[in-house]
Each structure stands twice: as structure tokens, then as C-alpha cells.
């Protein structure tokens, strides 16, 4: 069966060549044991940790921000931002998080498109409980969430085409998920695990966005975001169920 986990000649582990492993450990002065605890950042006596920590600290202190949120271009945005500022609120933080969710939902839509293509390429039986129509429903709801967020940004006077700082970070995060999904070597369970990772991020992120919208007294957005959260909760439940069925079939030969 294509793209199936098999037993093969895997030489990545040190136990595959114990003699050479011992020589390597002696050379690195790591002691005779092949497995040792990774030094902690708090272990300042270890010169390796100290050097790495100092280098990262230098970079962190010298780094510029990932990006910025532009000032509102519309009269509605200017008035809304000024009103929130008088109350001690910073509207640009909400717009930044809305941009983040929009970027991730766009990536999520593409992730499901890639998953559908992988299903075609693998040409194998779907796990128990999975249907093509339900996968496509998930995909379409992800796309609808993106459209919802575009509307939300516009309603607050923001520009939905802006890549905000958090949107930039979300795009980088999504790249790893997409690379795992589109890798031709990944199996169906591995693809489902990738989907589950995205859905769990989605679920938690919508919860946080709802809390933020409540703080800005946006009841209409809270209502619409809550429906999106319900979609994501169902997505996560379904994908976990499909992954469980796929793993049971692969490992135990039964659903």
C-alpha cells in the first residue's frame, strides 16, 4: 500500500551502530550514556548554554518588531479608534488579532484543499466516519470564516489587505503545516495529524478573539465569532475521530 508506515533500514538512531556511537560520545565529551538530559537554559554554568543564551539575547535586544498596524484610513476608522483610545483601549491590537485570524483561516482553507488533493493521490479507503462531503464542508467553513474576518476588519474601519504583525507570524506558522500536508511522502494519518494541529490552534484562537471582542464591547462580532468557534469545535472533533479511526486501522487492523 502506498504511503504506509513500514519497517525498514533506518540508521538515524545511535543503537544502530553502538561502536561508532560510543566513539562519538567520547569525542563530544558527553559521557558513556547515549541518552542524556538536554542542558537547561537555567544551567548557566554550562558554557554551551551560556554562549547560546548570550547570542539569542543580543539578537532579541537588537531586533526590530515583526511589523506594524497602519493607522485607519477611513473616517469611520479614525473616529472608532479615537473613541476607544478615550476609554483606554487600543483598537489596533484588536485589528492585529483579526488580521492574524484572517491569515490563519486563509491558510486553513488552502490546507484543506491540499488534504483533498492528497485523498485523490492516495486513492485509498477513508477512515470510518469520514466522508468527502464533510471534508469539503470543513473547507468551505474555513473560507467563510476568512470572509467573516474581512467584513469584521472593514466594519471597524481597518484595511483587510494589510498584513499585520500577528498575521505575518501566523503565515509563518501555517507554512510548516502546509509543508507537512503537501509532502508527497506523508500518509493519511500524518495528514490528519496536521489538520488536527491546525484545528486545535483555530479553536483556542477563536476563544481568545471572542474574549477580546467582548472587551471592546462588540456584541455583533461576538455573536458571529461564536458561531465560527462552534464550527471549529466540530472540525476538531471530527478530525480527531477520523485520525483515531485511521490509526486503529493502521496499527490494529480494525476500526
MIZATOR-489517 format. One record per residue (C-alpha): chain; x, y, z; residue number from 0. Coordinates in nm, 2 decimals. Example, Ala and Ser with C-alpha at 12.3 -4.5 7.8 and 13.67 -1.06 7.14 Angstrom:
<node><mol>A</mol><X>1.23</X><Y>-0.45</Y><Z>0.78</Z><seq>0</seq></node>
<node><mol>A</mol><X>1.37</X><Y>-0.11</Y><Z>0.71</Z><seq>1</seq></node>
***
This chain:
<node><mol>A</mol><X>0.00</X><Y>0.00</Y><Z>0.00</Z><seq>0</seq></node>
<node><mol>A</mol><X>0.15</X><Y>0.34</Y><Z>-0.09</Z><seq>1</seq></node>
<node><mol>A</mol><X>0.24</X><Y>0.59</Y><Z>0.18</Z><seq>2</seq></node>
<node><mol>A</mol><X>0.22</X><Y>0.33</Y><Z>0.45</Z><seq>3</seq></node>
<node><mol>A</mol><X>0.45</X><Y>0.33</Y><Z>0.76</Z><seq>4</seq></node>
<node><mol>A</mol><X>0.68</X><Y>0.03</Y><Z>0.72</Z><seq>5</seq></node>
<node><mol>A</mol><X>0.98</X><Y>-0.13</Y><Z>0.89</Z><seq>6</seq></node>
<node><mol>A</mol><X>1.30</X><Y>-0.06</Y><Z>0.70</Z><seq>7</seq></node>
<node><mol>A</mol><X>1.67</X><Y>0.03</Y><Z>0.72</Z><seq>8</seq></node>
<node><mol>A</mol><X>1.65</X><Y>0.33</Y><Z>0.94</Z><seq>9</seq></node>
<node><mol>A</mol><X>2.00</X><Y>0.44</Y><Z>1.05</Z><seq>10</seq></node>
<node><mol>A</mol><X>1.92</X><Y>0.76</Y><Z>1.24</Z><seq>11</seq></node>
<node><mol>A</mol><X>1.93</X><Y>0.60</Y><Z>1.58</Z><seq>12</seq></node>
<node><mol>A</mol><X>2.25</X><Y>0.56</Y><Z>1.77</Z><seq>13</seq></node>
<node><mol>A</mol><X>2.17</X><Y>0.20</Y><Z>1.87</Z><seq>14</seq></node>
<node><mol>A</mol><X>2.20</X><Y>0.10</Y><Z>1.50</Z><seq>15</seq></node>
<node><mol>A</mol><X>2.58</X><Y>0.14</Y><Z>1.54</Z><seq>16</seq></node>
<node><mol>A</mol><X>2.68</X><Y>0.12</Y><Z>1.90</Z><seq>17</seq></node>
<node><mol>A</mol><X>3.05</X><Y>0.11</Y><Z>1.85</Z><seq>18</seq></node>
<node><mol>A</mol><X>3.06</X><Y>0.43</Y><Z>1.64</Z><seq>19</seq></node>
<node><mol>A</mol><X>2.81</X><Y>0.58</Y><Z>1.89</Z><seq>20</seq></node>
<node><mol>A</mol><X>3.05</X><Y>0.53</Y><Z>2.17</Z><seq>21</seq></node>
<node><mol>A</mol><X>3.33</X><Y>0.69</Y><Z>1.99</Z><seq>22</seq></node>
<node><mol>A</mol><X>3.12</X><Y>0.99</Y><Z>1.90</Z><seq>23</seq></node>
<node><mol>A</mol><X>3.01</X><Y>1.04</Y><Z>2.26</Z><seq>24</seq></node>
<node><mol>A</mol><X>3.37</X><Y>1.02</Y><Z>2.38</Z><seq>25</seq></node>
<node><mol>A</mol><X>3.47</X><Y>1.28</Y><Z>2.12</Z><seq>26</seq></node>
<node><mol>A</mol><X>3.19</X><Y>1.51</Y><Z>2.23</Z><seq>27</seq></node>
<node><mol>A</mol><X>3.28</X><Y>1.45</Y><Z>2.59</Z><seq>28</seq></node>
<node><mol>A</mol><X>2.92</X><Y>1.37</Y><Z>2.67</Z><seq>29</seq></node>
<node><mol>A</mol><X>2.99</X><Y>1.06</Y><Z>2.88</Z><seq>30</seq></node>
<node><mol>A</mol><X>2.93</X><Y>0.70</Y><Z>2.81</Z><seq>31</seq></node>
<node><mol>A</mol><X>2.55</X><Y>0.72</Y><Z>2.82</Z><seq>32</seq></node>
<node><mol>A</mol><X>2.38</X><Y>0.76</Y><Z>2.47</Z><seq>33</seq></node>
<node><mol>A</mol><X>2.09</X><Y>0.95</Y><Z>2.62</Z><seq>34</seq></node>
<node><mol>A</mol><X>2.14</X><Y>1.24</Y><Z>2.85</Z><seq>35</seq></node>
<node><mol>A</mol><X>1.92</X><Y>1.52</Y><Z>2.97</Z><seq>36</seq></node>
<node><mol>A</mol><X>1.93</X><Y>1.83</Y><Z>2.75</Z><seq>37</seq></node>
<node><mol>A</mol><X>2.10</X><Y>2.12</Y><Z>2.94</Z><seq>38</seq></node>
<node><mol>A</mol><X>1.86</X><Y>2.37</Y><Z>3.07</Z><seq>39</seq></node>
<node><mol>A</mol><X>1.86</X><Y>2.74</Y><Z>3.00</Z><seq>40</seq></node>
<node><mol>A</mol><X>1.89</X><Y>2.80</Y><Z>3.37</Z><seq>41</seq></node>
<node><mol>A</mol><X>2.21</X><Y>2.59</Y><Z>3.38</Z><seq>42</seq></node>
<node><mol>A</mol><X>2.43</X><Y>2.90</Y><Z>3.35</Z><seq>43</seq></node>
<node><mol>A</mol><X>2.75</X><Y>2.70</Y><Z>3.44</Z><seq>44</seq></node>
<node><mol>A</mol><X>2.74</X><Y>2.51</Y><Z>3.11</Z><seq>45</seq></node>
<node><mol>A</mol><X>2.94</X><Y>2.72</Y><Z>2.86</Z><seq>46</seq></node>
<node><mol>A</mol><X>2.74</X><Y>2.60</Y><Z>2.57</Z><seq>47</seq></node>
<node><mol>A</mol><X>2.42</X><Y>2.71</Y><Z>2.72</Z><seq>48</seq></node>
<node><mol>A</mol><X>2.57</X><Y>3.04</Y><Z>2.82</Z><seq>49</seq></node>
<node><mol>A</mol><X>2.71</X><Y>3.11</Y><Z>2.47</Z><seq>50</seq></node>
<node><mol>A</mol><X>2.38</X><Y>3.03</Y><Z>2.30</Z><seq>51</seq></node>
<node><mol>A</mol><X>2.18</X><Y>3.23</Y><Z>2.55</Z><seq>52</seq></node>
<node><mol>A</mol><X>2.40</X><Y>3.53</Y><Z>2.51</Z><seq>53</seq></node>
<node><mol>A</mol><X>2.38</X><Y>3.52</Y><Z>2.13</Z><seq>54</seq></node>
<node><mol>A</mol><X>2.00</X><Y>3.49</Y><Z>2.14</Z><seq>55</seq></node>
<node><mol>A</mol><X>1.98</X><Y>3.78</Y><Z>2.39</Z><seq>56</seq></node>
<node><mol>A</mol><X>2.19</X><Y>4.00</Y><Z>2.16</Z><seq>57</seq></node>
<node><mol>A</mol><X>1.96</X><Y>3.93</Y><Z>1.87</Z><seq>58</seq></node>
<node><mol>A</mol><X>1.64</X><Y>3.98</Y><Z>2.07</Z><seq>59</seq></node>
<node><mol>A</mol><X>1.76</X><Y>4.32</Y><Z>2.21</Z><seq>60</seq></node>
<node><mol>A</mol><X>1.87</X><Y>4.44</Y><Z>1.86</Z><seq>61</seq></node>
<node><mol>A</mol><X>1.57</X><Y>4.31</Y><Z>1.67</Z><seq>62</seq></node>
<node><mol>A</mol><X>1.30</X><Y>4.54</Y><Z>1.51</Z><seq>63</seq></node>
<node><mol>A</mol><X>0.93</X><Y>4.45</Y><Z>1.55</Z><seq>64</seq></node>
<node><mol>A</mol><X>0.78</X><Y>4.20</Y><Z>1.30</Z><seq>65</seq></node>
<node><mol>A</mol><X>0.58</X><Y>4.48</Y><Z>1.16</Z><seq>66</seq></node>
<node><mol>A</mol><X>0.32</X><Y>4.74</Y><Z>1.24</Z><seq>67</seq></node>
<node><mol>A</mol><X>-0.05</X><Y>4.81</Y><Z>1.22</Z><seq>68</seq></node>
<node><mol>A</mol><X>-0.13</X><Y>5.11</Y><Z>0.99</Z><seq>69</seq></node>
<node><mol>A</mol><X>-0.34</X><Y>5.40</Y><Z>1.11</Z><seq>70</seq></node>
<node><mol>A</mol><X>-0.70</X><Y>5.39</Y><Z>1.00</Z><seq>71</seq></node>
<node><mol>A</mol><X>-0.75</X><Y>5.53</Y><Z>0.65</Z><seq>72</seq></node>
<node><mol>A</mol><X>-1.13</X><Y>5.58</Y><Z>0.67</Z><seq>73</seq></node>
<node><mol>A</mol><X>-1.32</X><Y>5.84</Y><Z>0.87</Z><seq>74</seq></node>
<node><mol>A</mol><X>-1.51</X><Y>5.56</Y><Z>1.04</Z><seq>75</seq></node>
<node><mol>A</mol><X>-1.18</X><Y>5.40</Y><Z>1.15</Z><seq>76</seq></node>
<node><mol>A</mol><X>-1.04</X><Y>5.73</Y><Z>1.28</Z><seq>77</seq></node>
<node><mol>A</mol><X>-1.35</X><Y>5.80</Y><Z>1.48</Z><seq>78</seq></node>
<node><mol>A</mol><X>-1.37</X><Y>5.45</Y><Z>1.62</Z><seq>79</seq></node>
<node><mol>A</mol><X>-1.01</X><Y>5.44</Y><Z>1.71</Z><seq>80</seq></node>
<node><mol>A</mol><X>-1.03</X><Y>5.78</Y><Z>1.89</Z><seq>81</seq></node>
<node><mol>A</mol><X>-1.33</X><Y>5.67</Y><Z>2.08</Z><seq>82</seq></node>
<node><mol>A</mol><X>-1.16</X><Y>5.35</Y><Z>2.20</Z><seq>83</seq></node>
<node><mol>A</mol><X>-0.85</X><Y>5.55</Y><Z>2.29</Z><seq>84</seq></node>
<node><mol>A</mol><X>-1.05</X><Y>5.78</Y><Z>2.52</Z><seq>85</seq></node>
<node><mol>A</mol><X>-1.16</X><Y>5.47</Y><Z>2.71</Z><seq>86</seq></node>
<node><mol>A</mol><X>-0.80</X><Y>5.35</Y><Z>2.74</Z><seq>87</seq></node>
<node><mol>A</mol><X>-0.84</X><Y>5.08</Y><Z>2.47</Z><seq>88</seq></node>
<node><mol>A</mol><X>-0.61</X><Y>5.03</Y><Z>2.17</Z><seq>89</seq></node>
<node><mol>A</mol><X>-0.81</X><Y>4.93</Y><Z>1.87</Z><seq>90</seq></node>
<node><mol>A</mol><X>-0.50</X><Y>4.85</Y><Z>1.67</Z><seq>91</seq></node>
<node><mol>A</mol><X>-0.45</X><Y>4.54</Y><Z>1.89</Z><seq>92</seq></node>
<node><mol>A</mol><X>-0.79</X><Y>4.41</Y><Z>1.80</Z><seq>93</seq></node>
<node><mol>A</mol><X>-0.73</X><Y>4.48</Y><Z>1.43</Z><seq>94</seq></node>
<node><mol>A</mol><X>-0.39</X><Y>4.30</Y><Z>1.46</Z><seq>95</seq></node>
<node><mol>A</mol><X>-0.56</X><Y>3.99</Y><Z>1.60</Z><seq>96</seq></node>
<node><mol>A</mol><X>-0.83</X><Y>4.00</Y><Z>1.34</Z><seq>97</seq></node>
<node><mol>A</mol><X>-0.56</X><Y>4.01</Y><Z>1.08</Z><seq>98</seq></node>
<node><mol>A</mol><X>-0.40</X><Y>3.71</Y><Z>1.24</Z><seq>99</seq></node>
<node><mol>A</mol><X>-0.71</X><Y>3.50</Y><Z>1.23</Z><seq>100</seq></node>
<node><mol>A</mol><X>-0.78</X><Y>3.61</Y><Z>0.87</Z><seq>101</seq></node>
<node><mol>A</mol><X>-0.43</X><Y>3.49</Y><Z>0.77</Z><seq>102</seq></node>
<node><mol>A</mol><X>-0.47</X><Y>3.16</Y><Z>0.95</Z><seq>103</seq></node>
<node><mol>A</mol><X>-0.82</X><Y>3.09</Y><Z>0.81</Z><seq>104</seq></node>
<node><mol>A</mol><X>-0.69</X><Y>3.16</Y><Z>0.46</Z><seq>105</seq></node>
<node><mol>A</mol><X>-0.41</X><Y>2.91</Y><Z>0.53</Z><seq>106</seq></node>
<node><mol>A</mol><X>-0.66</X><Y>2.67</Y><Z>0.67</Z><seq>107</seq></node>
<node><mol>A</mol><X>-0.87</X><Y>2.68</Y><Z>0.36</Z><seq>108</seq></node>
<node><mol>A</mol><X>-0.56</X><Y>2.60</Y><Z>0.15</Z><seq>109</seq></node>
<node><mol>A</mol><X>-0.47</X><Y>2.33</Y><Z>0.39</Z><seq>110</seq></node>
<node><mol>A</mol><X>-0.80</X><Y>2.15</Y><Z>0.33</Z><seq>111</seq></node>
<node><mol>A</mol><X>-0.76</X><Y>2.20</Y><Z>-0.04</Z><seq>112</seq></node>
<node><mol>A</mol><X>-0.42</X><Y>2.02</Y><Z>-0.01</Z><seq>113</seq></node>
<node><mol>A</mol><X>-0.58</X><Y>1.75</Y><Z>0.20</Z><seq>114</seq></node>
<node><mol>A</mol><X>-0.85</X><Y>1.69</Y><Z>-0.06</Z><seq>115</seq></node>
<node><mol>A</mol><X>-0.57</X><Y>1.66</Y><Z>-0.32</Z><seq>116</seq></node>
<node><mol>A</mol><X>-0.39</X><Y>1.41</Y><Z>-0.10</Z><seq>117</seq></node>
<node><mol>A</mol><X>-0.70</X><Y>1.20</Y><Z>-0.07</Z><seq>118</seq></node>
<node><mol>A</mol><X>-0.72</X><Y>1.18</Y><Z>-0.45</Z><seq>119</seq></node>
<node><mol>A</mol><X>-0.35</X><Y>1.09</Y><Z>-0.48</Z><seq>120</seq></node>
<node><mol>A</mol><X>-0.36</X><Y>0.82</Y><Z>-0.21</Z><seq>121</seq></node>
<node><mol>A</mol><X>-0.66</X><Y>0.66</Y><Z>-0.36</Z><seq>122</seq></node>
<node><mol>A</mol><X>-0.73</X><Y>0.45</Y><Z>-0.05</Z><seq>123</seq></node>
<node><mol>A</mol><X>-1.03</X><Y>0.39</Y><Z>0.17</Z><seq>124</seq></node>
<node><mol>A</mol><X>-1.12</X><Y>0.68</Y><Z>0.40</Z><seq>125</seq></node>
<node><mol>A</mol><X>-1.12</X><Y>0.61</Y><Z>0.78</Z><seq>126</seq></node>
<node><mol>A</mol><X>-1.45</X><Y>0.51</Y><Z>0.93</Z><seq>127</seq></node>
<node><mol>A</mol><X>-1.68</X><Y>0.81</Y><Z>0.98</Z><seq>128</seq></node>
<node><mol>A</mol><X>-1.50</X><Y>1.03</Y><Z>0.72</Z><seq>129</seq></node>
<node><mol>A</mol><X>-1.69</X><Y>1.14</Y><Z>0.41</Z><seq>130</seq></node>
<node><mol>A</mol><X>-1.58</X><Y>1.36</Y><Z>0.12</Z><seq>131</seq></node>
<node><mol>A</mol><X>-1.88</X><Y>1.59</Y><Z>0.17</Z><seq>132</seq></node>
<node><mol>A</mol><X>-1.79</X><Y>1.65</Y><Z>0.53</Z><seq>133</seq></node>
<node><mol>A</mol><X>-1.43</X><Y>1.73</Y><Z>0.45</Z><seq>134</seq></node>
<node><mol>A</mol><X>-1.55</X><Y>1.98</Y><Z>0.18</Z><seq>135</seq></node>
<node><mol>A</mol><X>-1.79</X><Y>2.13</Y><Z>0.44</Z><seq>136</seq></node>
<node><mol>A</mol><X>-1.49</X><Y>2.19</Y><Z>0.67</Z><seq>137</seq></node>
<node><mol>A</mol><X>-1.30</X><Y>2.35</Y><Z>0.39</Z><seq>138</seq></node>
<node><mol>A</mol><X>-1.59</X><Y>2.58</Y><Z>0.29</Z><seq>139</seq></node>
<node><mol>A</mol><X>-1.65</X><Y>2.69</Y><Z>0.65</Z><seq>140</seq></node>
<node><mol>A</mol><X>-1.28</X><Y>2.78</Y><Z>0.68</Z><seq>141</seq></node>
<node><mol>A</mol><X>-1.33</X><Y>3.00</Y><Z>0.37</Z><seq>142</seq></node>
<node><mol>A</mol><X>-1.64</X><Y>3.16</Y><Z>0.52</Z><seq>143</seq></node>
<node><mol>A</mol><X>-1.45</X><Y>3.24</Y><Z>0.84</Z><seq>144</seq></node>
<node><mol>A</mol><X>-1.19</X><Y>3.43</Y><Z>0.63</Z><seq>145</seq></node>
<node><mol>A</mol><X>-1.47</X><Y>3.63</Y><Z>0.47</Z><seq>146</seq></node>
<node><mol>A</mol><X>-1.62</X><Y>3.69</Y><Z>0.81</Z><seq>147</seq></node>
<node><mol>A</mol><X>-1.30</X><Y>3.84</Y><Z>0.93</Z><seq>148</seq></node>
<node><mol>A</mol><X>-1.26</X><Y>4.06</Y><Z>0.63</Z><seq>149</seq></node>
<node><mol>A</mol><X>-1.60</X><Y>4.20</Y><Z>0.70</Z><seq>150</seq></node>
<node><mol>A</mol><X>-1.51</X><Y>4.25</Y><Z>1.07</Z><seq>151</seq></node>
<node><mol>A</mol><X>-1.20</X><Y>4.44</Y><Z>0.99</Z><seq>152</seq></node>
<node><mol>A</mol><X>-1.38</X><Y>4.66</Y><Z>0.74</Z><seq>153</seq></node>
<node><mol>A</mol><X>-1.66</X><Y>4.72</Y><Z>0.99</Z><seq>154</seq></node>
<node><mol>A</mol><X>-1.40</X><Y>4.86</Y><Z>1.23</Z><seq>155</seq></node>
<node><mol>A</mol><X>-1.25</X><Y>5.09</Y><Z>0.97</Z><seq>156</seq></node>
<node><mol>A</mol><X>-0.95</X><Y>4.87</Y><Z>0.91</Z><seq>157</seq></node>
<node><mol>A</mol><X>-0.79</X><Y>4.75</Y><Z>0.58</Z><seq>158</seq></node>
<node><mol>A</mol><X>-0.83</X><Y>4.37</Y><Z>0.54</Z><seq>159</seq></node>
<node><mol>A</mol><X>-0.55</X><Y>4.36</Y><Z>0.28</Z><seq>160</seq></node>
<node><mol>A</mol><X>-0.29</X><Y>4.47</Y><Z>0.54</Z><seq>161</seq></node>
<node><mol>A</mol><X>-0.05</X><Y>4.20</Y><Z>0.67</Z><seq>162</seq></node>
<node><mol>A</mol><X>-0.04</X><Y>4.29</Y><Z>1.04</Z><seq>163</seq></node>
<node><mol>A</mol><X>0.24</X><Y>4.17</Y><Z>1.26</Z><seq>164</seq></node>
<node><mol>A</mol><X>0.04</X><Y>3.88</Y><Z>1.41</Z><seq>165</seq></node>
<node><mol>A</mol><X>-0.08</X><Y>3.79</Y><Z>1.06</Z><seq>166</seq></node>
<node><mol>A</mol><X>0.28</X><Y>3.77</Y><Z>0.95</Z><seq>167</seq></node>
<node><mol>A</mol><X>0.36</X><Y>3.53</Y><Z>1.23</Z><seq>168</seq></node>
<node><mol>A</mol><X>0.05</X><Y>3.32</Y><Z>1.16</Z><seq>169</seq></node>
<node><mol>A</mol><X>0.16</X><Y>3.30</Y><Z>0.80</Z><seq>170</seq></node>
<node><mol>A</mol><X>0.50</X><Y>3.16</Y><Z>0.90</Z><seq>171</seq></node>
<node><mol>A</mol><X>0.33</X><Y>2.91</Y><Z>1.13</Z><seq>172</seq></node>
<node><mol>A</mol><X>0.10</X><Y>2.80</Y><Z>0.85</Z><seq>173</seq></node>
<node><mol>A</mol><X>0.39</X><Y>2.73</Y><Z>0.62</Z><seq>174</seq></node>
<node><mol>A</mol><X>0.51</X><Y>2.44</Y><Z>0.84</Z><seq>175</seq></node>
<node><mol>A</mol><X>0.16</X><Y>2.28</Y><Z>0.83</Z><seq>176</seq></node>
<node><mol>A</mol><X>0.13</X><Y>2.33</Y><Z>0.46</Z><seq>177</seq></node>
<node><mol>A</mol><X>0.48</X><Y>2.17</Y><Z>0.40</Z><seq>178</seq></node>
<node><mol>A</mol><X>0.38</X><Y>1.87</Y><Z>0.60</Z><seq>179</seq></node>
<node><mol>A</mol><X>0.05</X><Y>1.83</Y><Z>0.42</Z><seq>180</seq></node>
<node><mol>A</mol><X>0.19</X><Y>1.87</Y><Z>0.07</Z><seq>181</seq></node>
<node><mol>A</mol><X>0.49</X><Y>1.64</Y><Z>0.12</Z><seq>182</seq></node>
<node><mol>A</mol><X>0.42</X><Y>1.35</Y><Z>-0.11</Z><seq>183</seq></node>
<node><mol>A</mol><X>0.56</X><Y>1.11</Y><Z>0.14</Z><seq>184</seq></node>
<node><mol>A</mol><X>0.32</X><Y>1.18</Y><Z>0.42</Z><seq>185</seq></node>
<node><mol>A</mol><X>0.05</X><Y>0.92</Y><Z>0.50</Z><seq>186</seq></node>
<node><mol>A</mol><X>-0.32</X><Y>0.98</Y><Z>0.55</Z><seq>187</seq></node>
<node><mol>A</mol><X>-0.28</X><Y>0.96</Y><Z>0.93</Z><seq>188</seq></node>
<node><mol>A</mol><X>0.00</X><Y>1.21</Y><Z>0.92</Z><seq>189</seq></node>
<node><mol>A</mol><X>-0.21</X><Y>1.44</Y><Z>0.71</Z><seq>190</seq></node>
<node><mol>A</mol><X>-0.49</X><Y>1.41</Y><Z>0.96</Z><seq>191</seq></node>
<node><mol>A</mol><X>-0.25</X><Y>1.49</Y><Z>1.24</Z><seq>192</seq></node>
<node><mol>A</mol><X>-0.15</X><Y>1.80</Y><Z>1.05</Z><seq>193</seq></node>
<node><mol>A</mol><X>-0.52</X><Y>1.90</Y><Z>1.02</Z><seq>194</seq></node>
<node><mol>A</mol><X>-0.58</X><Y>1.84</Y><Z>1.39</Z><seq>195</seq></node>
<node><mol>A</mol><X>-0.29</X><Y>2.07</Y><Z>1.48</Z><seq>196</seq></node>
<node><mol>A</mol><X>-0.44</X><Y>2.35</Y><Z>1.27</Z><seq>197</seq></node>
<node><mol>A</mol><X>-0.79</X><Y>2.29</Y><Z>1.41</Z><seq>198</seq></node>
<node><mol>A</mol><X>-0.67</X><Y>2.30</Y><Z>1.77</Z><seq>199</seq></node>
<node><mol>A</mol><X>-0.49</X><Y>2.63</Y><Z>1.71</Z><seq>200</seq></node>
<node><mol>A</mol><X>-0.81</X><Y>2.76</Y><Z>1.54</Z><seq>201</seq></node>
<node><mol>A</mol><X>-1.03</X><Y>2.66</Y><Z>1.83</Z><seq>202</seq></node>
<node><mol>A</mol><X>-0.81</X><Y>2.82</Y><Z>2.10</Z><seq>203</seq></node>
<node><mol>A</mol><X>-0.75</X><Y>3.13</Y><Z>1.89</Z><seq>204</seq></node>
<node><mol>A</mol><X>-1.13</X><Y>3.19</Y><Z>1.83</Z><seq>205</seq></node>
<node><mol>A</mol><X>-1.19</X><Y>3.17</Y><Z>2.20</Z><seq>206</seq></node>
<node><mol>A</mol><X>-0.93</X><Y>3.44</Y><Z>2.27</Z><seq>207</seq></node>
<node><mol>A</mol><X>-1.06</X><Y>3.66</Y><Z>1.99</Z><seq>208</seq></node>
<node><mol>A</mol><X>-1.41</X><Y>3.64</Y><Z>2.13</Z><seq>209</seq></node>
<node><mol>A</mol><X>-1.28</X><Y>3.75</Y><Z>2.47</Z><seq>210</seq></node>
<node><mol>A</mol><X>-1.10</X><Y>4.04</Y><Z>2.31</Z><seq>211</seq></node>
<node><mol>A</mol><X>-1.42</X><Y>4.14</Y><Z>2.11</Z><seq>212</seq></node>
<node><mol>A</mol><X>-1.62</X><Y>4.13</Y><Z>2.43</Z><seq>213</seq></node>
<node><mol>A</mol><X>-1.37</X><Y>4.37</Y><Z>2.59</Z><seq>214</seq></node>
<node><mol>A</mol><X>-1.42</X><Y>4.61</Y><Z>2.31</Z><seq>215</seq></node>
<node><mol>A</mol><X>-1.80</X><Y>4.58</Y><Z>2.35</Z><seq>216</seq></node>
<node><mol>A</mol><X>-1.86</X><Y>4.44</Y><Z>2.00</Z><seq>217</seq></node>
<node><mol>A</mol><X>-2.17</X><Y>4.22</Y><Z>2.06</Z><seq>218</seq></node>
<node><mol>A</mol><X>-2.24</X><Y>4.16</Y><Z>1.69</Z><seq>219</seq></node>
<node><mol>A</mol><X>-1.89</X><Y>4.04</Y><Z>1.63</Z><seq>220</seq></node>
<node><mol>A</mol><X>-1.90</X><Y>3.82</Y><Z>1.94</Z><seq>221</seq></node>
<node><mol>A</mol><X>-2.22</X><Y>3.66</Y><Z>1.81</Z><seq>222</seq></node>
<node><mol>A</mol><X>-2.07</X><Y>3.59</Y><Z>1.47</Z><seq>223</seq></node>
<node><mol>A</mol><X>-1.74</X><Y>3.47</Y><Z>1.61</Z><seq>224</seq></node>
<node><mol>A</mol><X>-1.91</X><Y>3.24</Y><Z>1.85</Z><seq>225</seq></node>
<node><mol>A</mol><X>-2.07</X><Y>3.06</Y><Z>1.55</Z><seq>226</seq></node>
<node><mol>A</mol><X>-1.73</X><Y>3.03</Y><Z>1.39</Z><seq>227</seq></node>
<node><mol>A</mol><X>-1.60</X><Y>2.88</Y><Z>1.71</Z><seq>228</seq></node>
<node><mol>A</mol><X>-1.87</X><Y>2.62</Y><Z>1.71</Z><seq>229</seq></node>
<node><mol>A</mol><X>-1.76</X><Y>2.53</Y><Z>1.36</Z><seq>230</seq></node>
<node><mol>A</mol><X>-1.40</X><Y>2.49</Y><Z>1.47</Z><seq>231</seq></node>
<node><mol>A</mol><X>-1.50</X><Y>2.28</Y><Z>1.77</Z><seq>232</seq></node>
<node><mol>A</mol><X>-1.69</X><Y>2.05</Y><Z>1.54</Z><seq>233</seq></node>
<node><mol>A</mol><X>-1.39</X><Y>2.04</Y><Z>1.29</Z><seq>234</seq></node>
<node><mol>A</mol><X>-1.15</X><Y>1.94</Y><Z>1.57</Z><seq>235</seq></node>
<node><mol>A</mol><X>-1.39</X><Y>1.67</Y><Z>1.70</Z><seq>236</seq></node>
<node><mol>A</mol><X>-1.43</X><Y>1.52</Y><Z>1.35</Z><seq>237</seq></node>
<node><mol>A</mol><X>-1.07</X><Y>1.53</Y><Z>1.26</Z><seq>238</seq></node>
<node><mol>A</mol><X>-0.97</X><Y>1.37</Y><Z>1.59</Z><seq>239</seq></node>
<node><mol>A</mol><X>-1.23</X><Y>1.10</Y><Z>1.53</Z><seq>240</seq></node>
<node><mol>A</mol><X>-1.10</X><Y>1.03</Y><Z>1.18</Z><seq>241</seq></node>
<node><mol>A</mol><X>-0.74</X><Y>1.02</Y><Z>1.30</Z><seq>242</seq></node>
<node><mol>A</mol><X>-0.83</X><Y>0.78</Y><Z>1.57</Z><seq>243</seq></node>
<node><mol>A</mol><X>-1.00</X><Y>0.55</Y><Z>1.32</Z><seq>244</seq></node>
<node><mol>A</mol><X>-0.71</X><Y>0.57</Y><Z>1.07</Z><seq>245</seq></node>
<node><mol>A</mol><X>-0.46</X><Y>0.49</Y><Z>1.34</Z><seq>246</seq></node>
<node><mol>A</mol><X>-0.67</X><Y>0.19</Y><Z>1.47</Z><seq>247</seq></node>
<node><mol>A</mol><X>-0.70</X><Y>0.06</Y><Z>1.12</Z><seq>248</seq></node>
<node><mol>A</mol><X>-0.33</X><Y>0.10</Y><Z>1.05</Z><seq>249</seq></node>
<node><mol>A</mol><X>-0.19</X><Y>-0.03</Y><Z>1.38</Z><seq>250</seq></node>
<node><mol>A</mol><X>-0.46</X><Y>-0.29</Y><Z>1.48</Z><seq>251</seq></node>
<node><mol>A</mol><X>-0.62</X><Y>-0.38</Y><Z>1.15</Z><seq>252</seq></node>
<node><mol>A</mol><X>-0.96</X><Y>-0.28</Y><Z>1.27</Z><seq>253</seq></node>
<node><mol>A</mol><X>-1.17</X><Y>0.03</Y><Z>1.31</Z><seq>254</seq></node>
***
